[in-house]
């Protein structure tokens, strides 16, 4: 039988949902990921996805797309704390409950902008480059997650490619103020990878890892609040 957690009957395989899973149900959840695709093939496809994504969206960096007048000004250009780079004072400011930028409280996203200013200053190309890197990393992580969950390489590659290269992603990548749309999926995918590991091998450490990534996600973009319901659907 699945090990019971001392949290009001919540089990590790469904820690957020509060629904008990027996051993057969856990087996059904993990059965689809039992395959072992060729590692070299997976690495090659993942690298190809990342490289192609960098090439497709990289022009925003090397052509030096400028800061936009919409939201980029509030987040970076006219924000002295962010323009000052990654400082202790800026970190404390970012995590204050009263620090709301464009109706959002997302300190991790603000720290990302601060780091960009620390490295690139006010060169807009550098800020765009960071957004492109986050998006390319998301493509690779999505592919890894789908392969881990399904054991199927090519369908996973197709889904990851559609996500990465679809025209609807252009706004989130080419608009610096939408950094949260590149950062939060990265954390969200890491949370799902940790959750898959939790379902397959229950441990307190993996459980805390899921909770930690969820917390970071919520501090990147508030849309992550829907994640527990997604885990319910996965179960």
BALOBA-1460 file (C-alpha; in Angstrom, 3 decimals):
// residues 235
<rec num="1" residu="x" x="0.000" y="0.000" z="0.000"/>
<rec num="2" residu="x" x="1.076" y="3.593" z="-0.570"/>
<rec num="3" residu="x" x="2.684" y="5.212" z="2.412"/>
<rec num="4" residu="x" x="0.380" y="7.532" z="4.349"/>
<rec num="5" residu="x" x="1.616" y="11.021" z="5.142"/>
<rec num="6" residu="x" x="0.813" y="12.553" z="8.531"/>
<rec num="7" residu="x" x="-0.966" y="15.506" z="6.929"/>
<rec num="8" residu="x" x="-4.675" y="14.964" z="7.525"/>
<rec num="9" residu="x" x="-4.730" y="11.875" z="5.352"/>
<rec num="10" residu="x" x="-2.984" y="13.470" z="2.393"/>
<rec num="11" residu="x" x="-0.748" y="11.098" z="0.464"/>
<rec num="12" residu="x" x="2.434" y="11.986" z="-1.363"/>
<rec num="13" residu="x" x="1.064" y="11.097" z="-4.790"/>
<rec num="14" residu="x" x="-1.653" y="13.714" z="-4.353"/>
<rec num="15" residu="x" x="-0.311" y="16.037" z="-1.726"/>
<rec num="16" residu="x" x="-2.061" y="19.150" z="-3.006"/>
<rec num="17" residu="x" x="-5.393" y="17.590" z="-3.758"/>
<rec num="18" residu="x" x="-6.037" y="15.894" z="-0.430"/>
<rec num="19" residu="x" x="-7.299" y="12.757" z="-2.223"/>
<rec num="20" residu="x" x="-5.984" y="9.321" z="-1.328"/>
<rec num="21" residu="x" x="-4.307" y="7.242" z="-4.000"/>
<rec num="22" residu="x" x="-3.907" y="3.512" z="-3.561"/>
<rec num="23" residu="x" x="-1.013" y="1.508" z="-4.949"/>
<rec num="24" residu="x" x="-2.822" y="0.512" z="-8.156"/>
<rec num="25" residu="x" x="-3.721" y="4.122" z="-8.924"/>
<rec num="26" residu="x" x="-0.135" y="5.208" z="-8.380"/>
<rec num="27" residu="x" x="0.966" y="2.490" z="-10.752"/>
<rec num="28" residu="x" x="-1.449" y="3.741" z="-13.398"/>
<rec num="29" residu="x" x="-0.093" y="7.280" z="-13.049"/>
<rec num="30" residu="x" x="3.491" y="6.140" z="-13.504"/>
<rec num="31" residu="x" x="2.912" y="3.344" z="-16.008"/>
<rec num="32" residu="x" x="2.940" y="5.667" z="-19.041"/>
<rec num="33" residu="x" x="6.390" y="6.947" z="-18.126"/>
<rec num="34" residu="x" x="7.907" y="3.514" z="-17.657"/>
<rec num="35" residu="x" x="9.587" y="3.487" z="-21.080"/>
<rec num="36" residu="x" x="13.227" y="4.307" z="-21.554"/>
<rec num="37" residu="x" x="13.757" y="6.373" z="-24.725"/>
<rec num="38" residu="x" x="17.323" y="6.496" z="-26.114"/>
<rec num="39" residu="x" x="19.155" y="9.146" z="-24.024"/>
<rec num="40" residu="x" x="21.300" y="10.348" z="-26.930"/>
<rec num="41" residu="x" x="18.252" y="10.881" z="-29.104"/>
<rec num="42" residu="x" x="16.519" y="12.839" z="-26.355"/>
<rec num="43" residu="x" x="19.574" y="15.026" z="-25.786"/>
<rec num="44" residu="x" x="19.927" y="15.681" z="-29.518"/>
<rec num="45" residu="x" x="16.275" y="16.623" z="-29.930"/>
<rec num="46" residu="x" x="16.308" y="18.779" z="-26.822"/>
<rec num="47" residu="x" x="19.426" y="20.596" z="-27.987"/>
<rec num="48" residu="x" x="17.860" y="21.100" z="-31.412"/>
<rec num="49" residu="x" x="14.724" y="22.586" z="-29.862"/>
<rec num="50" residu="x" x="16.745" y="24.985" z="-27.726"/>
<rec num="51" residu="x" x="19.068" y="26.025" z="-30.569"/>
<rec num="52" residu="x" x="16.236" y="26.581" z="-33.053"/>
<rec num="53" residu="x" x="14.291" y="28.627" z="-30.510"/>
<rec num="54" residu="x" x="17.345" y="30.800" z="-29.867"/>
<rec num="55" residu="x" x="17.747" y="31.409" z="-33.590"/>
<rec num="56" residu="x" x="14.074" y="32.196" z="-34.177"/>
<rec num="57" residu="x" x="13.765" y="34.744" z="-31.388"/>
<rec num="58" residu="x" x="17.384" y="35.858" z="-31.111"/>
<rec num="59" residu="x" x="16.939" y="38.767" z="-33.502"/>
<rec num="60" residu="x" x="15.250" y="40.696" z="-30.686"/>
<rec num="61" residu="x" x="18.669" y="40.740" z="-29.005"/>
<rec num="62" residu="x" x="21.159" y="41.147" z="-31.843"/>
<rec num="63" residu="x" x="18.999" y="43.733" z="-33.625"/>
<rec num="64" residu="x" x="18.626" y="45.604" z="-30.359"/>
<rec num="65" residu="x" x="14.841" y="45.919" z="-30.105"/>
<rec num="66" residu="x" x="14.176" y="48.960" z="-27.942"/>
<rec num="67" residu="x" x="12.290" y="49.255" z="-24.663"/>
<rec num="68" residu="x" x="8.589" y="49.806" z="-25.283"/>
<rec num="69" residu="x" x="6.639" y="52.691" z="-23.835"/>
<rec num="70" residu="x" x="4.074" y="50.265" z="-22.473"/>
<rec num="71" residu="x" x="5.042" y="48.709" z="-19.097"/>
<rec num="72" residu="x" x="8.783" y="48.575" z="-19.897"/>
<rec num="73" residu="x" x="8.978" y="52.095" z="-18.504"/>
<rec num="74" residu="x" x="7.387" y="51.151" z="-15.181"/>
<rec num="75" residu="x" x="9.323" y="47.912" z="-14.808"/>
<rec num="76" residu="x" x="12.782" y="49.100" z="-15.834"/>
<rec num="77" residu="x" x="13.389" y="52.463" z="-17.528"/>
<rec num="78" residu="x" x="11.755" y="54.674" z="-14.870"/>
<rec num="79" residu="x" x="12.224" y="52.276" z="-11.960"/>
<rec num="80" residu="x" x="15.262" y="53.427" z="-9.974"/>
<rec num="81" residu="x" x="15.354" y="50.320" z="-7.798"/>
<rec num="82" residu="x" x="15.496" y="48.002" z="-10.796"/>
<rec num="83" residu="x" x="17.925" y="50.171" z="-12.754"/>
<rec num="84" residu="x" x="20.232" y="50.136" z="-9.747"/>
<rec num="85" residu="x" x="20.987" y="46.462" z="-10.343"/>
<rec num="86" residu="x" x="20.979" y="43.550" z="-7.927"/>
<rec num="87" residu="x" x="21.608" y="45.089" z="-4.504"/>
<rec num="88" residu="x" x="20.611" y="44.123" z="-0.994"/>
<rec num="89" residu="x" x="18.392" y="47.199" z="-0.777"/>
<rec num="90" residu="x" x="16.720" y="46.216" z="-4.042"/>
<rec num="91" residu="x" x="16.141" y="42.634" z="-2.881"/>
<rec num="92" residu="x" x="14.463" y="43.836" z="0.327"/>
<rec num="93" residu="x" x="12.358" y="46.283" z="-1.699"/>
<rec num="94" residu="x" x="11.263" y="43.598" z="-4.160"/>
<rec num="95" residu="x" x="9.952" y="41.312" z="-1.394"/>
<rec num="96" residu="x" x="8.013" y="43.998" z="0.463"/>
<rec num="97" residu="x" x="4.255" y="43.349" z="0.339"/>
<rec num="98" residu="x" x="3.762" y="46.989" z="-0.631"/>
<rec num="99" residu="x" x="5.977" y="46.690" z="-3.726"/>
<rec num="100" residu="x" x="3.419" y="46.446" z="-6.509"/>
<rec num="101" residu="x" x="4.539" y="47.178" z="-10.067"/>
<rec num="102" residu="x" x="1.851" y="47.475" z="-12.753"/>
<rec num="103" residu="x" x="-0.674" y="45.885" z="-10.365"/>
<rec num="104" residu="x" x="1.574" y="42.858" z="-9.763"/>
<rec num="105" residu="x" x="3.547" y="41.559" z="-6.792"/>
<rec num="106" residu="x" x="6.210" y="39.278" z="-8.227"/>
<rec num="107" residu="x" x="9.573" y="39.756" z="-6.491"/>
<rec num="108" residu="x" x="11.356" y="36.956" z="-8.368"/>
<rec num="109" residu="x" x="10.519" y="38.620" z="-11.695"/>
<rec num="110" residu="x" x="11.789" y="41.950" z="-10.381"/>
<rec num="111" residu="x" x="15.029" y="40.294" z="-9.271"/>
<rec num="112" residu="x" x="15.419" y="38.962" z="-12.804"/>
<rec num="113" residu="x" x="15.129" y="42.487" z="-14.217"/>
<rec num="114" residu="x" x="17.594" y="43.750" z="-11.599"/>
<rec num="115" residu="x" x="20.112" y="41.108" z="-12.612"/>
<rec num="116" residu="x" x="19.762" y="42.168" z="-16.237"/>
<rec num="117" residu="x" x="20.473" y="45.775" z="-15.291"/>
<rec num="118" residu="x" x="23.464" y="44.611" z="-13.250"/>
<rec num="119" residu="x" x="24.903" y="42.749" z="-16.251"/>
<rec num="120" residu="x" x="23.727" y="44.726" z="-19.280"/>
<rec num="121" residu="x" x="22.887" y="48.126" z="-17.866"/>
<rec num="122" residu="x" x="20.258" y="49.801" z="-20.021"/>
<rec num="123" residu="x" x="21.202" y="47.989" z="-23.237"/>
<rec num="124" residu="x" x="17.825" y="46.658" z="-24.332"/>
<rec num="125" residu="x" x="19.406" y="43.874" z="-26.413"/>
<rec num="126" residu="x" x="20.759" y="42.228" z="-23.280"/>
<rec num="127" residu="x" x="17.338" y="42.257" z="-21.631"/>
<rec num="128" residu="x" x="15.843" y="40.691" z="-24.750"/>
<rec num="129" residu="x" x="18.595" y="38.077" z="-24.795"/>
<rec num="130" residu="x" x="17.668" y="36.964" z="-21.287"/>
<rec num="131" residu="x" x="14.017" y="36.599" z="-22.288"/>
<rec num="132" residu="x" x="15.010" y="34.504" z="-25.308"/>
<rec num="133" residu="x" x="17.188" y="32.250" z="-23.138"/>
<rec num="134" residu="x" x="14.334" y="31.678" z="-20.684"/>
<rec num="135" residu="x" x="11.996" y="30.762" z="-23.537"/>
<rec num="136" residu="x" x="14.499" y="28.386" z="-25.122"/>
<rec num="137" residu="x" x="15.064" y="26.734" z="-21.751"/>
<rec num="138" residu="x" x="11.291" y="26.303" z="-21.388"/>
<rec num="139" residu="x" x="11.168" y="24.482" z="-24.718"/>
<rec num="140" residu="x" x="13.838" y="22.048" z="-23.566"/>
<rec num="141" residu="x" x="12.199" y="21.544" z="-20.159"/>
<rec num="142" residu="x" x="8.778" y="20.921" z="-21.691"/>
<rec num="143" residu="x" x="10.254" y="18.271" z="-23.956"/>
<rec num="144" residu="x" x="12.005" y="16.613" z="-20.994"/>
<rec num="145" residu="x" x="8.799" y="16.658" z="-18.929"/>
<rec num="146" residu="x" x="6.652" y="15.129" z="-21.663"/>
<rec num="147" residu="x" x="9.199" y="12.390" z="-22.383"/>
<rec num="148" residu="x" x="9.412" y="11.611" z="-18.673"/>
<rec num="149" residu="x" x="5.627" y="11.435" z="-18.340"/>
<rec num="150" residu="x" x="4.825" y="9.529" z="-21.531"/>
<rec num="151" residu="x" x="8.029" y="7.797" z="-22.653"/>
<rec num="152" residu="x" x="7.266" y="8.920" z="-26.224"/>
<rec num="153" residu="x" x="9.959" y="10.999" z="-27.894"/>
<rec num="154" residu="x" x="8.574" y="12.303" z="-31.171"/>
<rec num="155" residu="x" x="5.087" y="13.322" z="-29.980"/>
<rec num="156" residu="x" x="6.789" y="15.100" z="-27.060"/>
<rec num="157" residu="x" x="9.136" y="16.887" z="-29.458"/>
<rec num="158" residu="x" x="6.204" y="17.992" z="-31.631"/>
<rec num="159" residu="x" x="4.286" y="19.449" z="-28.683"/>
<rec num="160" residu="x" x="7.402" y="21.244" z="-27.378"/>
<rec num="161" residu="x" x="8.120" y="22.664" z="-30.844"/>
<rec num="162" residu="x" x="4.557" y="23.918" z="-31.240"/>
<rec num="163" residu="x" x="4.799" y="25.615" z="-27.865"/>
<rec num="164" residu="x" x="8.195" y="27.162" z="-28.551"/>
<rec num="165" residu="x" x="7.707" y="28.324" z="-32.132"/>
<rec num="166" residu="x" x="4.058" y="29.314" z="-32.201"/>
<rec num="167" residu="x" x="3.539" y="32.986" z="-33.183"/>
<rec num="168" residu="x" x="1.520" y="33.570" z="-30.014"/>
<rec num="169" residu="x" x="4.768" y="33.247" z="-28.034"/>
<rec num="170" residu="x" x="6.285" y="36.269" z="-29.796"/>
<rec num="171" residu="x" x="4.687" y="38.781" z="-27.419"/>
<rec num="172" residu="x" x="5.963" y="37.039" z="-24.290"/>
<rec num="173" residu="x" x="9.501" y="36.802" z="-25.668"/>
<rec num="174" residu="x" x="9.883" y="40.090" z="-27.547"/>
<rec num="175" residu="x" x="8.298" y="42.268" z="-24.861"/>
<rec num="176" residu="x" x="10.688" y="42.772" z="-21.959"/>
<rec num="177" residu="x" x="7.907" y="43.577" z="-19.479"/>
<rec num="178" residu="x" x="6.505" y="40.099" z="-20.140"/>
<rec num="179" residu="x" x="9.529" y="38.484" z="-18.492"/>
<rec num="180" residu="x" x="7.111" y="36.895" z="-16.050"/>
<rec num="181" residu="x" x="5.682" y="34.870" z="-18.946"/>
<rec num="182" residu="x" x="9.115" y="33.391" z="-19.593"/>
<rec num="183" residu="x" x="10.211" y="32.946" z="-16.006"/>
<rec num="184" residu="x" x="7.041" y="31.451" z="-14.529"/>
<rec num="185" residu="x" x="6.774" y="28.575" z="-17.064"/>
<rec num="186" residu="x" x="10.375" y="27.658" z="-16.265"/>
<rec num="187" residu="x" x="9.561" y="27.323" z="-12.568"/>
<rec num="188" residu="x" x="6.220" y="25.667" z="-13.357"/>
<rec num="189" residu="x" x="7.885" y="22.976" z="-15.476"/>
<rec num="190" residu="x" x="10.445" y="22.304" z="-12.747"/>
<rec num="191" residu="x" x="7.567" y="21.919" z="-10.301"/>
<rec num="192" residu="x" x="5.865" y="19.376" z="-12.584"/>
<rec num="193" residu="x" x="9.112" y="17.437" z="-13.002"/>
<rec num="194" residu="x" x="9.444" y="17.302" z="-9.229"/>
<rec num="195" residu="x" x="5.817" y="16.199" z="-8.917"/>
<rec num="196" residu="x" x="6.345" y="13.339" z="-11.366"/>
<rec num="197" residu="x" x="9.312" y="12.240" z="-9.263"/>
<rec num="198" residu="x" x="7.139" y="12.503" z="-6.142"/>
<rec num="199" residu="x" x="4.466" y="10.233" z="-7.625"/>
<rec num="200" residu="x" x="7.035" y="7.630" z="-8.620"/>
<rec num="201" residu="x" x="9.084" y="7.725" z="-5.442"/>
<rec num="202" residu="x" x="7.519" y="9.266" z="-2.380"/>
<rec num="203" residu="x" x="9.778" y="11.257" z="-0.071"/>
<rec num="204" residu="x" x="9.591" y="14.340" z="2.088"/>
<rec num="205" residu="x" x="12.460" y="15.899" z="0.161"/>
<rec num="206" residu="x" x="10.657" y="15.637" z="-3.178"/>
<rec num="207" residu="x" x="7.437" y="16.888" z="-1.609"/>
<rec num="208" residu="x" x="9.223" y="19.963" z="-0.250"/>
<rec num="209" residu="x" x="10.829" y="20.498" z="-3.654"/>
<rec num="210" residu="x" x="7.381" y="20.684" z="-5.256"/>
<rec num="211" residu="x" x="6.234" y="23.182" z="-2.632"/>
<rec num="212" residu="x" x="9.403" y="25.242" z="-3.070"/>
<rec num="213" residu="x" x="9.014" y="25.495" z="-6.854"/>
<rec num="214" residu="x" x="5.358" y="26.419" z="-6.391"/>
<rec num="215" residu="x" x="6.359" y="29.236" z="-4.029"/>
<rec num="216" residu="x" x="8.943" y="30.544" z="-6.495"/>
<rec num="217" residu="x" x="6.342" y="30.331" z="-9.251"/>
<rec num="218" residu="x" x="3.822" y="32.359" z="-7.280"/>
<rec num="219" residu="x" x="6.490" y="35.022" z="-6.789"/>
<rec num="220" residu="x" x="7.116" y="35.043" z="-10.546"/>
<rec num="221" residu="x" x="3.532" y="35.294" z="-11.762"/>
<rec num="222" residu="x" x="0.307" y="34.991" z="-9.795"/>
<rec num="223" residu="x" x="-1.234" y="32.753" z="-12.477"/>
<rec num="224" residu="x" x="0.709" y="29.932" z="-10.811"/>
<rec num="225" residu="x" x="-2.046" y="29.889" z="-8.182"/>
<rec num="226" residu="x" x="-3.905" y="27.475" z="-10.472"/>
<rec num="227" residu="x" x="-1.125" y="24.863" z="-10.214"/>
<rec num="228" residu="x" x="-2.728" y="22.721" z="-7.463"/>
<rec num="229" residu="x" x="-5.789" y="22.292" z="-9.683"/>
<rec num="230" residu="x" x="-3.526" y="21.201" z="-12.525"/>
<rec num="231" residu="x" x="-2.000" y="18.561" z="-10.264"/>
<rec num="232" residu="x" x="-5.528" y="17.369" z="-9.520"/>
<rec num="233" residu="x" x="-6.130" y="16.947" z="-13.234"/>
<rec num="234" residu="x" x="-2.869" y="15.042" z="-13.632"/>
<rec num="235" residu="x" x="-3.910" y="12.646" z="-10.894"/>
